[in-house]
């Protein structure tokens, strides 16, 4: 009897961290012989015009969503739920947990929201009530494990997975040119403004330097205006959201990866940069210090500090030995985030709650 997993989460498009991880997880599980059924949490509204009415659209999405969850639970042995903070928890995670509970199926909650501490501070009782119905809570980092344990909820670490066959660089030790890459959506919590302002300082020192921002979001217009105001519009490329192939290509073309976020957990963009042989400059917020170490695999700076971010970028440009050391250490550490290392951990969680006698060999 083969394990049947009901996977609940967002799917691309749009291309983003959790959506990419959900699709990748489905592909990897199927590669292990697991039968995977999917329920998408970000399906398009039907009819489409409902999307313009915030409260009505929630109802129109919730009813078919719960119906899909009911059918999913009927044909799987275990539900794997990709969960996040805020309204996403209330609208998608809670219905999935309770529907599976009613149907007698164990739920593994895979929580990955970087803003968990703030969310739990205001919603701990609601989250705890639902989590008591779940079989297990898995999180990708020690940061989130500590956050949940402070709220009285035990968690197991199962890291994010990076596709090292796709995100790789055959020659990571080429001379550092001056092309910078930010791969975060254009939303306030990712603070792309700081990256642009830091780049302005770098550009004054090296006018040939360029910056690519790979992401989309509500701040696109404001960030373009900022680049224009700073006289950088010819040096800054707004690439929009990129699929996995295009993102891997962008990493291979870049020289330094930037992560200016204000809130974070275990961003795929950092894992992909490590796998691609890029030196990284990042803020030291949330779970970032659990993924990369200052002066060993990245240079970490305080959030909202363009001057300090620029100083770190310039250090990498002027010190090839430092850049090479970060690259080498990053390529060594990325092995922890390959499927070969993560699957045994995830499979152990599955076995604990939905044992299958003839599970495909790991």
SEDO-84742 format. One record per residue (C-alpha): residue number from 1; residue in one letter; x negated, y negated, z. Coordinates in nm, 2 decimals. Layout:
<pts>
@num=NUM	residu=A	c1=X	c2=Y	c3=Z
...
</pts>
This chain:
<pts>
@num=1	residu=X	c1=0.00	c2=0.00	c3=0.00
@num=2	residu=X	c1=-0.15	c2=-0.33	c3=-0.11
@num=3	residu=X	c1=-0.13	c2=-0.64	c3=0.10
@num=4	residu=X	c1=0.13	c2=-0.89	c3=-0.03
@num=5	residu=X	c1=0.07	c2=-1.25	c3=0.07
@num=6	residu=X	c1=0.32	c2=-1.53	c3=0.03
@num=7	residu=X	c1=0.11	c2=-1.85	c3=-0.02
@num=8	residu=X	c1=0.28	c2=-2.18	c3=0.05
@num=9	residu=X	c1=0.11	c2=-2.51	c3=-0.04
@num=10	residu=X	c1=0.06	c2=-2.78	c3=-0.31
@num=11	residu=X	c1=-0.07	c2=-2.71	c3=-0.65
@num=12	residu=X	c1=-0.23	c2=-2.94	c3=-0.91
@num=13	residu=X	c1=-0.14	c2=-3.17	c3=-1.07
@num=14	residu=X	c1=-0.23	c2=-3.40	c3=-0.92
@num=15	residu=X	c1=-0.58	c2=-3.27	c3=-0.85
@num=16	residu=X	c1=-0.67	c2=-3.31	c3=-0.48
@num=17	residu=X	c1=-0.84	c2=-3.12	c3=-0.20
@num=18	residu=X	c1=-0.55	c2=-2.91	c3=-0.06
@num=19	residu=X	c1=-0.39	c2=-2.85	c3=-0.41
@num=20	residu=X	c1=-0.72	c2=-2.73	c3=-0.55
@num=21	residu=X	c1=-0.78	c2=-2.51	c3=-0.24
@num=22	residu=X	c1=-0.44	c2=-2.36	c3=-0.27
@num=23	residu=X	c1=-0.49	c2=-2.27	c3=-0.64
@num=24	residu=X	c1=-0.84	c2=-2.14	c3=-0.58
@num=25	residu=X	c1=-0.73	c2=-1.93	c3=-0.28
@num=26	residu=X	c1=-0.46	c2=-1.77	c3=-0.49
@num=27	residu=X	c1=-0.71	c2=-1.68	c3=-0.76
@num=28	residu=X	c1=-0.97	c2=-1.54	c3=-0.51
@num=29	residu=X	c1=-0.71	c2=-1.33	c3=-0.32
@num=30	residu=X	c1=-0.59	c2=-1.18	c3=-0.65
@num=31	residu=X	c1=-0.95	c2=-1.10	c3=-0.73
@num=32	residu=X	c1=-0.96	c2=-0.89	c3=-0.41
@num=33	residu=X	c1=-0.65	c2=-0.69	c3=-0.52
@num=34	residu=X	c1=-0.40	c2=-0.89	c3=-0.30
@num=35	residu=X	c1=-0.06	c2=-0.95	c3=-0.45
@num=36	residu=X	c1=0.00	c2=-1.32	c3=-0.42
@num=37	residu=X	c1=0.34	c2=-1.50	c3=-0.45
@num=38	residu=X	c1=0.35	c2=-1.88	c3=-0.45
@num=39	residu=X	c1=0.59	c2=-2.14	c3=-0.33
@num=40	residu=X	c1=0.48	c2=-2.49	c3=-0.43
@num=41	residu=X	c1=0.53	c2=-2.77	c3=-0.18
@num=42	residu=X	c1=0.48	c2=-3.05	c3=-0.43
@num=43	residu=X	c1=0.71	c2=-2.93	c3=-0.71
@num=44	residu=X	c1=0.87	c2=-3.20	c3=-0.93
@num=45	residu=X	c1=1.20	c2=-3.34	c3=-0.83
@num=46	residu=X	c1=1.50	c2=-3.22	c3=-1.02
@num=47	residu=X	c1=1.66	c2=-3.43	c3=-1.16
@num=48	residu=X	c1=1.35	c2=-3.65	c3=-1.19
@num=49	residu=X	c1=1.54	c2=-3.98	c3=-1.12
@num=50	residu=X	c1=1.60	c2=-3.85	c3=-0.76
@num=51	residu=X	c1=1.23	c2=-3.94	c3=-0.70
@num=52	residu=X	c1=1.32	c2=-4.31	c3=-0.68
@num=53	residu=X	c1=1.53	c2=-4.26	c3=-0.36
@num=54	residu=X	c1=1.31	c2=-4.17	c3=-0.07
@num=55	residu=X	c1=1.57	c2=-4.02	c3=0.17
@num=56	residu=X	c1=1.79	c2=-3.85	c3=-0.09
@num=57	residu=X	c1=1.49	c2=-3.69	c3=-0.26
@num=58	residu=X	c1=1.38	c2=-3.52	c3=0.06
@num=59	residu=X	c1=1.71	c2=-3.35	c3=0.08
@num=60	residu=X	c1=1.70	c2=-3.25	c3=-0.29
@num=61	residu=X	c1=1.36	c2=-3.10	c3=-0.24
@num=62	residu=X	c1=1.43	c2=-2.93	c3=0.10
@num=63	residu=X	c1=1.73	c2=-2.72	c3=0.00
@num=64	residu=X	c1=1.56	c2=-2.54	c3=-0.29
@num=65	residu=X	c1=1.24	c2=-2.52	c3=-0.10
@num=66	residu=X	c1=1.40	c2=-2.33	c3=0.19
@num=67	residu=X	c1=1.57	c2=-2.10	c3=-0.05
@num=68	residu=X	c1=1.24	c2=-2.03	c3=-0.22
@num=69	residu=X	c1=1.08	c2=-1.96	c3=0.12
@num=70	residu=X	c1=1.36	c2=-1.72	c3=0.21
@num=71	residu=X	c1=1.30	c2=-1.52	c3=-0.11
@num=72	residu=X	c1=0.92	c2=-1.54	c3=-0.06
@num=73	residu=X	c1=0.94	c2=-1.40	c3=0.29
@num=74	residu=X	c1=1.15	c2=-1.11	c3=0.16
@num=75	residu=X	c1=0.88	c2=-0.99	c3=-0.07
@num=76	residu=X	c1=0.56	c2=-1.04	c3=0.12
@num=77	residu=X	c1=0.39	c2=-0.89	c3=0.43
@num=78	residu=X	c1=0.24	c2=-1.21	c3=0.55
@num=79	residu=X	c1=0.29	c2=-1.59	c3=0.48
@num=80	residu=X	c1=-0.02	c2=-1.80	c3=0.44
@num=81	residu=X	c1=0.08	c2=-2.17	c3=0.49
@num=82	residu=X	c1=-0.14	c2=-2.46	c3=0.39
@num=83	residu=X	c1=-0.04	c2=-2.73	c3=0.64
@num=84	residu=X	c1=-0.12	c2=-3.10	c3=0.68
@num=85	residu=X	c1=-0.04	c2=-3.39	c3=0.91
@num=86	residu=X	c1=0.25	c2=-3.64	c3=0.91
@num=87	residu=X	c1=0.57	c2=-3.59	c3=0.71
@num=88	residu=X	c1=0.41	c2=-3.31	c3=0.53
@num=89	residu=X	c1=0.42	c2=-3.10	c3=0.85
@num=90	residu=X	c1=0.78	c2=-3.18	c3=0.92
@num=91	residu=X	c1=0.91	c2=-3.14	c3=0.57
@num=92	residu=X	c1=0.70	c2=-2.84	c3=0.45
@num=93	residu=X	c1=0.52	c2=-2.66	c3=0.74
@num=94	residu=X	c1=0.80	c2=-2.64	c3=0.99
@num=95	residu=X	c1=1.06	c2=-2.50	c3=0.75
@num=96	residu=X	c1=0.81	c2=-2.24	c3=0.63
@num=97	residu=X	c1=0.72	c2=-2.12	c3=0.98
@num=98	residu=X	c1=1.08	c2=-2.10	c3=1.10
@num=99	residu=X	c1=1.20	c2=-1.93	c3=0.78
@num=100	residu=X	c1=0.94	c2=-1.66	c3=0.81
@num=101	residu=X	c1=1.01	c2=-1.62	c3=1.18
@num=102	residu=X	c1=1.38	c2=-1.56	c3=1.10
@num=103	residu=X	c1=1.28	c2=-1.30	c3=0.84
@num=104	residu=X	c1=1.04	c2=-1.13	c3=1.07
@num=105	residu=X	c1=0.72	c2=-1.21	c3=0.88
@num=106	residu=X	c1=0.40	c2=-1.32	c3=1.04
@num=107	residu=X	c1=0.27	c2=-1.67	c3=0.94
@num=108	residu=X	c1=-0.09	c2=-1.78	c3=0.93
@num=109	residu=X	c1=-0.10	c2=-2.16	c3=0.95
@num=110	residu=X	c1=-0.40	c2=-2.29	c3=0.76
@num=111	residu=X	c1=-0.42	c2=-2.65	c3=0.89
@num=112	residu=X	c1=-0.66	c2=-2.89	c3=0.72
@num=113	residu=X	c1=-0.55	c2=-3.25	c3=0.79
@num=114	residu=X	c1=-0.83	c2=-3.49	c3=0.88
@num=115	residu=X	c1=-0.59	c2=-3.71	c3=1.08
@num=116	residu=X	c1=-0.49	c2=-3.43	c3=1.31
@num=117	residu=X	c1=-0.59	c2=-3.60	c3=1.64
@num=118	residu=X	c1=-0.37	c2=-3.90	c3=1.58
@num=119	residu=X	c1=-0.08	c2=-3.68	c3=1.45
@num=120	residu=X	c1=-0.09	c2=-3.44	c3=1.75
@num=121	residu=X	c1=-0.10	c2=-3.73	c3=1.99
@num=122	residu=X	c1=0.24	c2=-3.83	c3=1.87
@num=123	residu=X	c1=0.39	c2=-3.49	c3=1.77
@num=124	residu=X	c1=0.22	c2=-3.24	c3=2.00
@num=125	residu=X	c1=0.55	c2=-3.10	c3=2.14
@num=126	residu=X	c1=0.71	c2=-3.06	c3=1.80
@num=127	residu=X	c1=0.40	c2=-2.90	c3=1.65
@num=128	residu=X	c1=0.35	c2=-2.67	c3=1.96
@num=129	residu=X	c1=0.71	c2=-2.55	c3=1.94
@num=130	residu=X	c1=0.66	c2=-2.44	c3=1.58
@num=131	residu=X	c1=0.31	c2=-2.30	c3=1.63
@num=132	residu=X	c1=0.44	c2=-2.07	c3=1.90
@num=133	residu=X	c1=0.63	c2=-1.89	c3=1.62
@num=134	residu=X	c1=0.32	c2=-1.85	c3=1.41
@num=135	residu=X	c1=0.09	c2=-1.55	c3=1.42
@num=136	residu=X	c1=-0.23	c2=-1.74	c3=1.39
@num=137	residu=X	c1=-0.38	c2=-2.08	c3=1.33
@num=138	residu=X	c1=-0.69	c2=-2.11	c3=1.12
@num=139	residu=X	c1=-0.88	c2=-2.44	c3=1.06
@num=140	residu=X	c1=-1.18	c2=-2.51	c3=0.83
@num=141	residu=X	c1=-1.41	c2=-2.67	c3=1.09
@num=142	residu=X	c1=-1.52	c2=-2.69	c3=1.45
@num=143	residu=X	c1=-1.39	c2=-3.04	c3=1.45
@num=144	residu=X	c1=-1.02	c2=-2.93	c3=1.40
@num=145	residu=X	c1=-1.07	c2=-2.63	c3=1.63
@num=146	residu=X	c1=-1.16	c2=-2.87	c3=1.91
@num=147	residu=X	c1=-0.87	c2=-3.11	c3=1.83
@num=148	residu=X	c1=-0.61	c2=-2.83	c3=1.85
@num=149	residu=X	c1=-0.77	c2=-2.67	c3=2.16
@num=150	residu=X	c1=-0.74	c2=-3.01	c3=2.34
@num=151	residu=X	c1=-0.37	c2=-2.99	c3=2.27
@num=152	residu=X	c1=-0.35	c2=-2.63	c3=2.40
@num=153	residu=X	c1=-0.35	c2=-2.44	c3=2.07
@num=154	residu=X	c1=-0.61	c2=-2.18	c3=1.99
@num=155	residu=X	c1=-0.76	c2=-2.18	c3=1.64
@num=156	residu=X	c1=-0.99	c2=-1.97	c3=1.44
@num=157	residu=X	c1=-1.24	c2=-2.12	c3=1.20
@num=158	residu=X	c1=-1.22	c2=-2.01	c3=0.84
@num=159	residu=X	c1=-1.41	c2=-2.26	c3=0.62
@num=160	residu=X	c1=-1.31	c2=-2.41	c3=0.29
@num=161	residu=X	c1=-1.45	c2=-2.23	c3=-0.01
@num=162	residu=X	c1=-1.66	c2=-2.40	c3=-0.28
@num=163	residu=X	c1=-1.69	c2=-2.24	c3=-0.63
@num=164	residu=X	c1=-2.07	c2=-2.22	c3=-0.66
@num=165	residu=X	c1=-2.04	c2=-2.08	c3=-1.01
@num=166	residu=X	c1=-1.87	c2=-2.40	c3=-1.12
@num=167	residu=X	c1=-2.04	c2=-2.65	c3=-0.90
@num=168	residu=X	c1=-2.41	c2=-2.60	c3=-0.95
@num=169	residu=X	c1=-2.70	c2=-2.78	c3=-1.10
@num=170	residu=X	c1=-2.98	c2=-2.59	c3=-1.28
@num=171	residu=X	c1=-3.23	c2=-2.87	c3=-1.22
@num=172	residu=X	c1=-3.14	c2=-3.05	c3=-0.89
@num=173	residu=X	c1=-3.49	c2=-3.20	c3=-0.85
@num=174	residu=X	c1=-3.48	c2=-3.42	c3=-1.15
@num=175	residu=X	c1=-3.60	c2=-3.78	c3=-1.08
@num=176	residu=X	c1=-3.34	c2=-3.98	c3=-0.90
@num=177	residu=X	c1=-3.19	c2=-4.21	c3=-1.15
@num=178	residu=X	c1=-2.93	c2=-4.46	c3=-1.02
@num=179	residu=X	c1=-2.59	c2=-4.31	c3=-1.10
@num=180	residu=X	c1=-2.36	c2=-4.30	c3=-0.79
@num=181	residu=X	c1=-2.04	c2=-4.09	c3=-0.75
@num=182	residu=X	c1=-1.74	c2=-4.13	c3=-0.52
@num=183	residu=X	c1=-1.49	c2=-3.84	c3=-0.55
@num=184	residu=X	c1=-1.21	c2=-3.96	c3=-0.32
@num=185	residu=X	c1=-0.85	c2=-4.07	c3=-0.40
@num=186	residu=X	c1=-0.78	c2=-4.44	c3=-0.40
@num=187	residu=X	c1=-0.60	c2=-4.46	c3=-0.07
@num=188	residu=X	c1=-0.68	c2=-4.67	c3=0.24
@num=189	residu=X	c1=-0.82	c2=-4.38	c3=0.45
@num=190	residu=X	c1=-1.09	c2=-4.32	c3=0.20
@num=191	residu=X	c1=-1.21	c2=-4.68	c3=0.20
@num=192	residu=X	c1=-1.34	c2=-4.70	c3=-0.16
@num=193	residu=X	c1=-1.38	c2=-5.07	c3=-0.10
@num=194	residu=X	c1=-1.68	c2=-5.01	c3=0.12
@num=195	residu=X	c1=-1.84	c2=-4.80	c3=-0.15
@num=196	residu=X	c1=-1.79	c2=-5.07	c3=-0.40
@num=197	residu=X	c1=-1.93	c2=-5.34	c3=-0.17
@num=198	residu=X	c1=-2.23	c2=-5.12	c3=-0.09
@num=199	residu=X	c1=-2.28	c2=-5.06	c3=-0.46
@num=200	residu=X	c1=-2.28	c2=-5.44	c3=-0.51
@num=201	residu=X	c1=-2.59	c2=-5.46	c3=-0.28
@num=202	residu=X	c1=-2.76	c2=-5.17	c3=-0.46
@num=203	residu=X	c1=-2.68	c2=-5.33	c3=-0.80
@num=204	residu=X	c1=-2.85	c2=-5.65	c3=-0.71
@num=205	residu=X	c1=-3.17	c2=-5.45	c3=-0.64
@num=206	residu=X	c1=-3.13	c2=-5.22	c3=-0.94
@num=207	residu=X	c1=-2.91	c2=-5.38	c3=-1.21
@num=208	residu=X	c1=-2.92	c2=-5.06	c3=-1.42
@num=209	residu=X	c1=-2.74	c2=-4.87	c3=-1.14
@num=210	residu=X	c1=-2.39	c2=-4.74	c3=-1.21
@num=211	residu=X	c1=-2.10	c2=-4.61	c3=-1.01
@num=212	residu=X	c1=-1.82	c2=-4.36	c3=-1.10
@num=213	residu=X	c1=-1.51	c2=-4.34	c3=-0.88
@num=214	residu=X	c1=-1.32	c2=-4.02	c3=-0.95
@num=215	residu=X	c1=-0.98	c2=-4.04	c3=-0.80
@num=216	residu=X	c1=-0.64	c2=-4.21	c3=-0.83
@num=217	residu=X	c1=-0.40	c2=-4.37	c3=-0.59
@num=218	residu=X	c1=-0.21	c2=-4.69	c3=-0.49
@num=219	residu=X	c1=-0.53	c2=-4.90	c3=-0.45
@num=220	residu=X	c1=-0.65	c2=-4.86	c3=-0.81
@num=221	residu=X	c1=-0.55	c2=-5.21	c3=-0.91
@num=222	residu=X	c1=-0.69	c2=-5.38	c3=-0.60
@num=223	residu=X	c1=-1.02	c2=-5.19	c3=-0.64
@num=224	residu=X	c1=-1.06	c2=-5.29	c3=-1.00
@num=225	residu=X	c1=-1.00	c2=-5.65	c3=-0.91
@num=226	residu=X	c1=-1.27	c2=-5.62	c3=-0.64
@num=227	residu=X	c1=-1.52	c2=-5.48	c3=-0.89
@num=228	residu=X	c1=-1.43	c2=-5.77	c3=-1.13
@num=229	residu=X	c1=-1.47	c2=-6.03	c3=-0.85
@num=230	residu=X	c1=-1.81	c2=-5.89	c3=-0.76
@num=231	residu=X	c1=-1.92	c2=-5.90	c3=-1.12
@num=232	residu=X	c1=-1.95	c2=-5.52	c3=-1.14
@num=233	residu=X	c1=-1.67	c2=-5.42	c3=-1.38
@num=234	residu=X	c1=-1.93	c2=-5.32	c3=-1.65
@num=235	residu=X	c1=-2.12	c2=-5.10	c3=-1.40
@num=236	residu=X	c1=-1.82	c2=-4.93	c3=-1.23
@num=237	residu=X	c1=-1.62	c2=-4.66	c3=-1.41
@num=238	residu=X	c1=-1.28	c2=-4.56	c3=-1.27
@num=239	residu=X	c1=-1.25	c2=-4.21	c3=-1.40
@num=240	residu=X	c1=-0.91	c2=-4.13	c3=-1.25
@num=241	residu=X	c1=-0.83	c2=-3.78	c3=-1.11
@num=242	residu=X	c1=-1.05	c2=-3.51	c3=-1.26
@num=243	residu=X	c1=-0.97	c2=-3.14	c3=-1.29
@num=244	residu=X	c1=-1.22	c2=-2.89	c3=-1.15
@num=245	residu=X	c1=-1.42	c2=-2.86	c3=-1.48
@num=246	residu=X	c1=-1.45	c2=-3.24	c3=-1.52
@num=247	residu=X	c1=-1.54	c2=-3.29	c3=-1.16
@num=248	residu=X	c1=-1.82	c2=-3.03	c3=-1.18
@num=249	residu=X	c1=-1.95	c2=-3.22	c3=-1.49
@num=250	residu=X	c1=-1.93	c2=-3.55	c3=-1.30
@num=251	residu=X	c1=-2.14	c2=-3.40	c3=-1.02
@num=252	residu=X	c1=-2.40	c2=-3.28	c3=-1.26
@num=253	residu=X	c1=-2.43	c2=-3.62	c3=-1.42
@num=254	residu=X	c1=-2.46	c2=-3.80	c3=-1.08
@num=255	residu=X	c1=-2.77	c2=-3.87	c3=-0.88
@num=256	residu=X	c1=-2.62	c2=-3.96	c3=-0.53
@num=257	residu=X	c1=-2.28	c2=-3.87	c3=-0.39
@num=258	residu=X	c1=-2.10	c2=-4.12	c3=-0.16
@num=259	residu=X	c1=-1.82	c2=-4.05	c3=0.09
@num=260	residu=X	c1=-1.69	c2=-4.37	c3=0.25
@num=261	residu=X	c1=-1.39	c2=-4.23	c3=0.43
@num=262	residu=X	c1=-1.24	c2=-4.35	c3=0.75
@num=263	residu=X	c1=-1.07	c2=-4.02	c3=0.84
@num=264	residu=X	c1=-1.19	c2=-3.68	c3=0.73
@num=265	residu=X	c1=-1.22	c2=-3.31	c3=0.81
@num=266	residu=X	c1=-1.40	c2=-3.09	c3=0.57
@num=267	residu=X	c1=-1.38	c2=-3.27	c3=0.23
@num=268	residu=X	c1=-1.42	c2=-3.05	c3=-0.08
@num=269	residu=X	c1=-1.61	c2=-3.34	c3=-0.24
@num=270	residu=X	c1=-1.90	c2=-3.30	c3=0.01
@num=271	residu=X	c1=-1.91	c2=-2.93	c3=-0.04
@num=272	residu=X	c1=-1.91	c2=-2.97	c3=-0.41
@num=273	residu=X	c1=-2.19	c2=-3.23	c3=-0.39
@num=274	residu=X	c1=-2.40	c2=-3.00	c3=-0.18
@num=275	residu=X	c1=-2.35	c2=-2.71	c3=-0.42
@num=276	residu=X	c1=-2.43	c2=-2.94	c3=-0.71
@num=277	residu=X	c1=-2.77	c2=-3.04	c3=-0.57
@num=278	residu=X	c1=-2.68	c2=-3.40	c3=-0.49
@num=279	residu=X	c1=-2.81	c2=-3.60	c3=-0.19
@num=280	residu=X	c1=-2.52	c2=-3.74	c3=0.01
@num=281	residu=X	c1=-2.45	c2=-4.07	c3=0.19
@num=282	residu=X	c1=-2.14	c2=-4.04	c3=0.40
@num=283	residu=X	c1=-1.97	c2=-4.19	c3=0.70
@num=284	residu=X	c1=-1.99	c2=-3.99	c3=1.02
@num=285	residu=X	c1=-1.62	c2=-3.96	c3=1.09
@num=286	residu=X	c1=-1.40	c2=-3.67	c3=1.20
@num=287	residu=X	c1=-1.54	c2=-3.34	c3=1.09
@num=288	residu=X	c1=-1.81	c2=-3.47	c3=0.86
@num=289	residu=X	c1=-2.10	c2=-3.42	c3=1.12
@num=290	residu=X	c1=-1.98	c2=-3.05	c3=1.15
@num=291	residu=X	c1=-2.05	c2=-3.01	c3=0.77
@num=292	residu=X	c1=-2.36	c2=-3.21	c3=0.71
@num=293	residu=X	c1=-2.64	c2=-3.32	c3=0.95
@num=294	residu=X	c1=-2.79	c2=-3.66	c3=0.95
@num=295	residu=X	c1=-3.14	c2=-3.67	c3=0.80
@num=296	residu=X	c1=-3.12	c2=-3.30	c3=0.72
@num=297	residu=X	c1=-2.85	c2=-3.25	c3=0.46
@num=298	residu=X	c1=-2.71	c2=-3.61	c3=0.43
@num=299	residu=X	c1=-2.76	c2=-3.96	c3=0.55
@num=300	residu=X	c1=-2.47	c2=-4.06	c3=0.78
@num=301	residu=X	c1=-2.36	c2=-4.42	c3=0.85
@num=302	residu=X	c1=-2.08	c2=-4.58	c3=1.05
@num=303	residu=X	c1=-1.75	c2=-4.63	c3=0.87
@num=304	residu=X	c1=-1.66	c2=-4.97	c3=0.71
@num=305	residu=X	c1=-2.03	c2=-5.07	c3=0.69
@num=306	residu=X	c1=-2.13	c2=-5.15	c3=0.33
@num=307	residu=X	c1=-2.47	c2=-5.30	c3=0.44
@num=308	residu=X	c1=-2.57	c2=-4.97	c3=0.61
@num=309	residu=X	c1=-2.43	c2=-4.76	c3=0.33
@num=310	residu=X	c1=-2.63	c2=-4.96	c3=0.08
@num=311	residu=X	c1=-2.95	c2=-4.93	c3=0.29
@num=312	residu=X	c1=-2.91	c2=-4.55	c3=0.30
@num=313	residu=X	c1=-2.85	c2=-4.54	c3=-0.08
@num=314	residu=X	c1=-3.17	c2=-4.75	c3=-0.14
@num=315	residu=X	c1=-3.37	c2=-4.52	c3=0.09
@num=316	residu=X	c1=-3.28	c2=-4.22	c3=-0.13
@num=317	residu=X	c1=-3.36	c2=-4.41	c3=-0.45
@num=318	residu=X	c1=-3.70	c2=-4.52	c3=-0.31
@num=319	residu=X	c1=-3.80	c2=-4.19	c3=-0.13
@num=320	residu=X	c1=-3.79	c2=-3.89	c3=-0.37
@num=321	residu=X	c1=-3.92	c2=-3.66	c3=-0.09
@num=322	residu=X	c1=-3.63	c2=-3.75	c3=0.13
@num=323	residu=X	c1=-3.38	c2=-3.69	c3=-0.15
@num=324	residu=X	c1=-3.55	c2=-3.35	c3=-0.23
@num=325	residu=X	c1=-3.54	c2=-3.24	c3=0.14
@num=326	residu=X	c1=-3.16	c2=-3.32	c3=0.16
@num=327	residu=X	c1=-3.10	c2=-3.13	c3=-0.16
@num=328	residu=X	c1=-3.29	c2=-2.82	c3=-0.06
@num=329	residu=X	c1=-3.13	c2=-2.81	c3=0.29
@num=330	residu=X	c1=-2.78	c2=-2.86	c3=0.13
@num=331	residu=X	c1=-2.83	c2=-2.58	c3=-0.12
@num=332	residu=X	c1=-2.94	c2=-2.35	c3=0.17
@num=333	residu=X	c1=-2.63	c2=-2.44	c3=0.38
@num=334	residu=X	c1=-2.37	c2=-2.41	c3=0.10
@num=335	residu=X	c1=-2.39	c2=-2.03	c3=0.13
@num=336	residu=X	c1=-2.17	c2=-2.06	c3=0.44
@num=337	residu=X	c1=-1.88	c2=-2.18	c3=0.21
@num=338	residu=X	c1=-1.89	c2=-1.92	c3=-0.06
@num=339	residu=X	c1=-1.60	c2=-1.67	c3=-0.09
@num=340	residu=X	c1=-1.84	c2=-1.38	c3=-0.01
@num=341	residu=X	c1=-1.89	c2=-1.53	c3=0.34
@num=342	residu=X	c1=-1.53	c2=-1.66	c3=0.39
@num=343	residu=X	c1=-1.33	c2=-1.36	c3=0.27
@num=344	residu=X	c1=-1.44	c2=-1.13	c3=0.55
@num=345	residu=X	c1=-1.32	c2=-1.40	c3=0.80
@num=346	residu=X	c1=-0.99	c2=-1.45	c3=0.63
@num=347	residu=X	c1=-0.94	c2=-1.07	c3=0.58
@num=348	residu=X	c1=-1.00	c2=-1.02	c3=0.95
@num=349	residu=X	c1=-0.72	c2=-1.26	c3=1.03
@num=350	residu=X	c1=-0.49	c2=-1.09	c3=0.79
@num=351	residu=X	c1=-0.57	c2=-0.74	c3=0.93
@num=352	residu=X	c1=-0.50	c2=-0.86	c3=1.28
@num=353	residu=X	c1=-0.14	c2=-0.96	c3=1.19
@num=354	residu=X	c1=-0.05	c2=-0.75	c3=0.89
@num=355	residu=X	c1=-0.27	c2=-0.44	c3=0.89
@num=356	residu=X	c1=-0.28	c2=-0.25	c3=0.56
@num=357	residu=X	c1=-0.42	c2=0.10	c3=0.55
@num=358	residu=X	c1=-0.58	c2=0.09	c3=0.21
@num=359	residu=X	c1=-0.70	c2=-0.27	c3=0.19
@num=360	residu=X	c1=-0.94	c2=-0.32	c3=-0.10
@num=361	residu=X	c1=-1.30	c2=-0.30	c3=0.02
@num=362	residu=X	c1=-1.46	c2=-0.63	c3=0.11
</pts>
